[in-house]
Amino acid sequence: MAKNNFLYRNIPNFFTLMNLLFGAIAIVLTFEGRNNLLLASYFIYIAGVFDFLDGFAARTLKVTSQFGKELDSLADMVSFGLAPSMILYQLLKQSQQIKQFSFSLPALDILIVLSAFLIAILSAIRLAKFNVDENQTNTFMGLATPACAMLIASIPLIAEFNPNDLILFPNLSKNTFFFFSVLALGVYIIRPIMLLPLIAILSILLVAKIPMFSLKFKNYKFEDNKLKYIFLIFSIIAFISLQILAVPIIFILYISFSIFNNIFNKSIKVETKEPDKEITT
């Protein structure tokens, strides 16, 4: 198939549009009741799969383009900026027992529920910065919007998670401390006392000038991708073991690995600097 074939060149864009579609459906679902909020979370994860596939396809088929890059950012804004903000908005609205939003509500309630859209605003800034920065390839400057969205999408799922549903380690649910810890997490994770600090932290991370490693692979050699493979192995083990409960753990791992990687790389740079010439007399 010739590389200038229209369909061939637009395979990555098809995946990008699927990302956009599932993100848009996730937004619609947030208006359709608590049960559909769970479905909205799943749709954000599906959008994340398509987001991975579009980049993978573009690099594999060697059909990257400026158009595809811009389209990808627009899709990401919907799926990983607005959709997670809508989930947070609905969770905060439910926690404040607000049936219908109105500017006649108490000022504090308005501030609490609208704080959800800080994620959308700062995701837009983060994506715009990414589009004009040619250096963000092996590392991202600040938290990537999909990672932020995945964490937020896990909140309704964790809130509804039953410890007895653990598949790999069913006996873990028999541990009283673990059982009640999961139940307590499910109760408090959807309350402003946890959601508001989380929104603040994620908002800062989205635009922070902190290098965070990318999961993009230029090649699949272990030597060139040690950190990525180790992170993926830990993440897979955690997810298989704890299911949706693993998402916050994986997120913390990602931040920790990024910090470790920055410190390690800085130490290498210091060690490889040319030593000062000795003064001889």
C-alpha positions in Angstrom: 0.0 0.0 0.0 1.5 3.3 -1.0 2.3 5.7 1.8 0.4 8.5 0.2 -2.8 6.5 0.3 -5.5 8.5 2.0 -6.7 5.7 4.3 -3.2 4.6 5.2 -2.2 8.2 6.2 -5.4 8.6 8.3 -5.2 5.4 10.4 -3.8 7.4 13.4 -6.4 10.1 12.9 -9.2 7.5 13.0 -7.9 6.4 16.4 -7.8 10.0 17.5 -11.4 10.5 16.5 -12.4 7.4 18.4 -10.6 9.0 21.4 -12.7 12.1 20.9 -15.9 10.1 20.4 -15.5 8.1 23.7 -14.6 11.3 25.5 -17.7 13.1 24.3 -19.9 10.2 25.2 -18.3 10.2 28.7 -19.3 13.8 29.1 -22.9 13.0 28.1 -23.0 10.1 30.6 -22.0 12.3 33.5 -25.4 13.9 33.2 -27.3 10.6 33.3 -27.1 9.6 37.0 -24.7 7.9 39.4 -24.5 4.5 37.6 -23.7 6.2 34.3 -20.9 8.1 36.1 -19.2 4.8 36.4 -19.7 4.1 32.7 -18.3 7.6 32.0 -15.1 6.6 33.8 -14.8 3.4 31.7 -15.3 5.5 28.6 -12.4 7.7 29.6 -10.2 4.7 29.9 -11.3 3.5 26.5 -10.4 6.9 25.1 -7.0 6.5 26.7 -6.5 3.2 24.8 -7.3 5.0 21.5 -5.0 7.9 22.5 -2.2 5.4 22.9 -3.1 3.7 19.6 -3.0 6.9 17.6 0.5 7.8 18.6 1.7 4.2 18.2 0.2 3.9 14.7 1.6 7.3 13.6 5.1 6.3 14.7 4.9 2.7 13.4 3.5 3.7 10.0 5.7 6.8 9.9 2.8 9.1 9.0 3.1 11.7 11.7 1.9 15.1 10.7 1.2 18.6 12.2 -2.5 18.0 11.5 -2.5 14.8 13.5 -0.7 16.5 16.4 -3.3 19.3 16.5 -6.2 16.9 16.2 -4.8 14.8 19.0 -4.6 17.8 21.3 -8.2 18.8 20.6 -9.4 15.2 21.3 -7.3 15.1 24.5 -8.9 18.3 25.6 -12.3 16.7 25.4 -11.5 13.3 26.8 -8.8 14.2 29.3 -9.7 17.8 30.1 -13.4 18.3 30.0 -14.6 14.8 30.7 -12.7 14.3 34.0 -13.8 17.8 35.0 -17.4 16.8 34.5 -16.9 13.7 36.7 -15.5 15.9 39.4 -18.3 18.5 39.0 -21.0 15.8 39.4 -19.2 14.2 42.4 -18.9 17.6 44.1 -22.5 18.5 43.3 -23.7 15.2 44.8 -21.5 15.7 47.9 -23.0 19.1 48.4 -26.5 17.7 47.8 -27.2 20.1 45.0 -29.9 18.9 42.6 -29.5 21.7 40.1 -26.7 24.2 39.7 -27.7 27.9 40.0 -25.9 31.1 40.7 -28.4 31.7 43.4 -26.7 28.9 45.5 -24.5 29.9 48.4 -21.2 31.3 47.2 -19.2 28.5 48.9 -21.2 25.8 47.1 -20.7 27.6 43.8 -16.9 27.8 44.4 -16.7 24.1 45.4 -18.5 22.7 42.4 -16.9 25.0 39.9 -13.4 24.2 41.2 -13.8 21.0 39.1 -13.2 23.0 36.0 -9.7 24.0 37.1 -8.7 20.6 35.6 -10.2 21.6 32.2 -8.6 25.0 32.3 -5.1 23.8 33.2 -5.3 20.9 30.8 -5.9 23.3 28.0 -2.9 25.3 29.1 -0.8 22.2 29.4 -1.8 20.9 25.9 -1.1 24.3 24.3 2.3 24.4 25.9 3.0 20.8 24.7 2.1 21.7 21.1 4.6 24.5 20.9 7.4 22.7 22.8 9.5 20.6 20.5 11.6 19.1 23.4 8.8 17.1 25.1 9.5 13.7 23.5 11.2 11.3 26.0 10.0 13.4 28.9 6.9 15.6 29.5 7.1 18.9 31.3 4.4 18.6 33.9 1.8 15.9 34.3 0.4 14.5 31.0 -3.4 15.0 30.7 -4.2 11.3 30.1 -2.5 10.4 33.4 -4.4 13.1 35.2 -7.7 11.9 33.7 -7.1 8.3 34.5 -6.7 9.1 38.2 -9.9 11.2 38.2 -11.8 8.5 36.3 -10.8 5.9 39.0 -12.6 7.9 41.7 -16.2 6.8 41.0 -15.0 3.2 40.4 -13.1 3.1 43.7 -16.1 4.6 45.5 -18.2 1.7 44.3 -15.6 -1.0 44.7 -16.4 -3.9 46.9 -13.4 -5.5 48.6 -15.0 -8.9 48.1 -14.7 -8.5 44.4 -10.9 -8.9 44.5 -10.2 -11.8 42.0 -6.5 -12.7 42.5 -6.4 -12.3 46.3 -10.0 -12.9 47.6 -8.6 -13.7 51.0 -7.3 -10.2 51.3 -10.9 -9.0 51.8 -11.1 -11.2 55.0 -8.5 -8.9 56.5 -10.5 -6.6 58.7 -8.2 -3.7 58.4 -8.0 -3.9 54.6 -11.8 -4.4 54.3 -12.7 -1.4 56.3 -9.9 0.7 54.8 -11.3 0.2 51.4 -14.9 1.0 52.5 -13.6 4.2 54.3 -11.7 5.2 51.1 -14.9 4.6 49.1 -16.8 7.0 51.4 -14.3 9.8 51.7 -12.8 9.8 48.2 -16.0 11.4 46.8 -16.1 14.2 49.5 -14.8 17.7 49.1 -12.3 17.0 51.9 -10.4 14.8 49.5 -11.5 16.0 46.1 -10.6 19.7 46.6 -6.9 19.0 47.7 -6.7 16.5 44.8 -7.9 19.1 42.3 -5.3 21.6 43.7 -2.5 19.1 43.4 -3.4 17.9 39.9 -3.8 21.5 38.7 -0.3 22.4 39.9 1.2 19.2 38.4 -0.4 19.8 35.0 1.6 23.1 34.5 4.5 22.5 36.8 8.0 22.6 35.3 8.8 19.1 36.5 10.1 16.6 33.9 8.1 13.4 33.9 9.1 10.4 31.8 7.1 9.5 28.7 5.9 6.0 28.0 6.6 6.5 24.3 9.0 3.9 22.9 11.4 4.8 20.1 12.6 1.2 20.3 11.9 -1.8 22.5 15.4 -2.5 23.8 15.4 -3.0 27.6 18.7 -1.1 27.9 17.2 2.0 26.4 13.9 1.8 28.3 14.8 0.4 31.7 12.7 2.9 33.7 9.6 2.4 31.4 9.7 -1.4 31.6 10.2 -1.4 35.4 7.3 1.0 35.8 5.1 -1.0 33.5 6.0 -4.3 35.4 5.2 -2.7 38.8 2.0 -1.2 37.4 0.7 -4.5 35.8 1.4 -6.4 39.0 -0.4 -3.8 41.1 -3.4 -3.7 38.8 -3.7 -7.5 38.6 -3.5 -7.7 42.4 -5.7 -4.8 43.4 -7.7 -4.0 40.3 -9.1 -0.4 40.3 -7.6 0.2 43.7 -4.2 0.1 42.1 -4.7 3.3 40.0 -3.8 5.8 42.8 -0.8 3.5 43.7 0.3 3.5 40.0 -0.1 7.3 39.9 2.1 7.7 42.9 4.6 5.3 41.4 4.7 7.4 38.2 5.4 10.6 40.1 8.0 8.8 42.3 9.7 7.2 39.3 9.8 10.6 37.5 11.4 12.3 40.5 14.0 9.4 40.9 14.7 9.6 37.1 15.4 13.4 37.4 17.7 13.0 40.4 19.5 10.1 38.7 20.0 11.9 35.4 21.2 15.1 37.2 23.8 13.0 39.2 25.0 11.4 35.9 25.4 14.9 34.4 27.4 16.1 37.4 29.7 13.0 37.3 30.3 13.3 33.5 31.3 17.0 33.7 34.9 17.7 32.7 36.9 18.0 36.0 38.6 21.3 36.7 42.2 21.5 35.5 44.7 21.3 38.2 46.8 24.4 38.8 50.4 23.5 38.4 53.3 25.6 39.6 
